[in-house]
Amino acid sequence: MTWLRGLRARLVITFVLVGGLSAVGAAGLTYYKAQGNLLAGVQNRLLKDFKNRVLLLSRDVALPAGDAELALLAEDLEVGDREVYVVRDGAIPSDARITAELRARVLRRPELAWQRVTRDGVPYLVGGSRVMLLAGGTPSGITVYLVESLAQAASDEAAVLRAAQAAALPAVLLAVLAGLLAARGVLRPVADLDLAARRLGEGRLETRLPVRGGDELARLAGRFNETAAALERSVGELREMETKSRRFVADVSHELRTPLAAAIAVTDVLEAGADRLDADAGTAARLVTAEIARLTKLVDDLMEISRFDAGAAVLNLNDVDVGAAVAACLRSRGWSSGVTTDLPPDIRVPLDPRRLDVIVANLVGNALRHGAPPVTVRVRATGQAVAVEVADHGPGLPADVLPHVFERFYKADAARARSEGSGLGLAIARENALLHGGDLTVAPGPGAVFTLTLPGNRPS
């Protein structure tokens, strides 16, 4: 029933409720008024006619009247389907429709008394009056009653009700039609706004809405266009600044490579002769050598990051045995003896061996420097993917650090701000994983557990 919460459904329901209630209310009022006027008119006409006929015909009745005179008066008062009973005061007519309540009211008052009763589904007007002598207005001892069917009036009343009901149905249908038309008129700009917002969210910042008219929706479309234009300008400026920043980093890194190459050559000489220098000079030579090496690593990392940012990083894919490639990475750095491995053979996937070496070297190096033994490296095939897992048994990473470990220049321990790392290693490792169509994730262990996932085949 979620469609009932939609704007279209709510508009239609509102129109139907308003139109339906208005139609039903108008029909009900019309029926109430027509019913009252119809019954009142028929009733007043019948009672007036009966009263006049009683006054006119009772003059000729000789008093005291016998049964024959009473029967003759009743016959003279009957008109059409009207039934008339003429009895002496206090006598009970034979018709059950003349109730005891009405008889009591007739005997208490000189005016004509009446009531409506229903028998077998047919409504009747029942009235009664004592016949008064014209001289002095004293009772004549005669009481007359009338019983007249209101079936025709009831039929007319039912016809009025049917007409009111028939008039209400078109009103409801018109309300539905008006609701649909109003919903269409309101929802079309809303749908356009929704589509434009989706396009804007997809990065199509040139999206604009047509502004028609001067109502609230038109003003909303205008506001949207102003916001989109401001966003396009801001994003354009940010992109231009980002491009300039990337170009600056790449240019600076490139320009630093030549003087750094010369500095490395000098530091190699200094390091080779450090043992022949005095203690302070030897310490200074080794410090300069370490800082030059650290700066060289930072420049190399910045150039690598700039290639990723510029979209210039490319893969040189080969069919690689992942376990063998990981073992070669550990062996080339002298880490084989300090790392526990589980490297099944013949898990082959297409990948760039150099970039895999960069990822594994970064993860294992971090585990050896900042974790605690044993450090384990495990390769496993899972479905259509291959996972390389690097784990240590150190203190691990705090929960608030885990979301940030792959950010550039982020270091979990502020005390290591001057460590040998550039703060770019994990960012570069993850970029290399994404370049392969895989991912690099981290989870608490014991210690820290980094998992490189690469798309590939099952073991052959």
Steps between C-alpha positions, in 0.01 A plus 500: 500500500800731460331661197250662739786707641576646158417862422271402211292267719476759777385772261236275342377379840479859624298610197272197531444561870429870453284447189326194642426661836376815326277300267368279778444801723316690226294194409416435863397861558292498184331177604436628852346823374297326228380236742389759755327718242337206327357339813408831658321615185303178460420485867386861529287470190326185623438631850371835376264334256372262767449779753302710254282210394424415865395860571286512188325164520446481876253795482235276350521233769202500734582461866487273674619299200411137452710229341352571156593868517857410611540250217368758248744764627790253469399417144484870409849562647668217307685619191701269277695248709440689822343298778279686750358383831228695681435391858353642815745662741703237686412216264784298352514473120548155356818595308824403684687779322318747725715470812400554861749786516325682216155440654618647832638808326177549306292494821733746678499777238242652267746533207570238241767254624703272273789258480676281242496124539635215289325171445642223282757740361241757389500847666165652600384839619257453787304795640206564727283783628195551719214671317414829672164681479523837330291664770727546804761253376373220719564133417237324293586158644636380162861418417629447146821320395672478164754246375671591171782319325828684442628233260517744210690750709737222610550403136577860410742514793682187377523654154661809651748279687591310183547825314729629776704179490519511122624860518771409754664231281592733209635747753733234643610398149567864416703529821710197397557653155588837650739328744675315215532817295628697798743220589627495144549875500678494836700182454639575156726780634580283803598210272713738292664621820565143614659410164710816502617430856603147400692633202666756722595225744654305211732791429312658207534847643370670186147374581236774517121510533260696276327779694134535404265752659545678829357263759680321785617216275644746252685678780627162621629421151673837492663433837614160377659659194677759712627230736614280210682792339673587828591135552637475145716808557624370835575153369673648197718713723577205725588281203723771360670540837538123532649476152743778579588336831565165336706663227696690764574182697601314185719788379666547838559127537646482151724800556624356830619177343809653335639675812404196707697274268804722551438510875475119513833469324656732757337321793626166368852640520434642845356173627792302361746726685294552816705247695817700433349824630486605862193405700298819446582524129421132449166538676417806288596315181275205587211736594530687170508169312184377679313826440600507132375141466174594672456804275569287192231252611256785558565646153456157339172451687375846402576432136318167522196666661502773236488233229192346666335842530570580137369162384840423351562182701488193275513127562754270338309175543660158507374158599655485849522230763391708799668280762830503315484879450437554873790269591730689261399832661586370848823339383628812322466702821639238735169447681453131426630382837291746701165435333275193519349420160224287356546528123327224305651448154333553162259776604545701184332829411568773246668789686788748493789335691667832586185644651429178695856523636433860613180398682647195677821681594305785658267272698773264625738788574236674712420176684871443581560861608181579692350160587633204695594146396388272370432678170313273259437526128235275353373460143165338434254469214138592579250451221601716208749703706840456660579644843842583647473542878773663713451479878707577807448447873577850620270743684294549185329817386243690710144493369506875429813458286375219273292727269802727438796265447488536120488879503802687372755613759292342778695345787321314774759597761569871524829415670621349169465827308875488427515130418670371187164458324351767274142439607420412138583128496156363586332755272722386210440134586124546488517699175695209348235255624221711351693528174486119475123508556544370856512659844712529814325485837600491866340336801598444865662165567679433765725769365417650161379291206535646150333313215579561132225368274571451130263374230629175356447130439482200725816299554584293197 
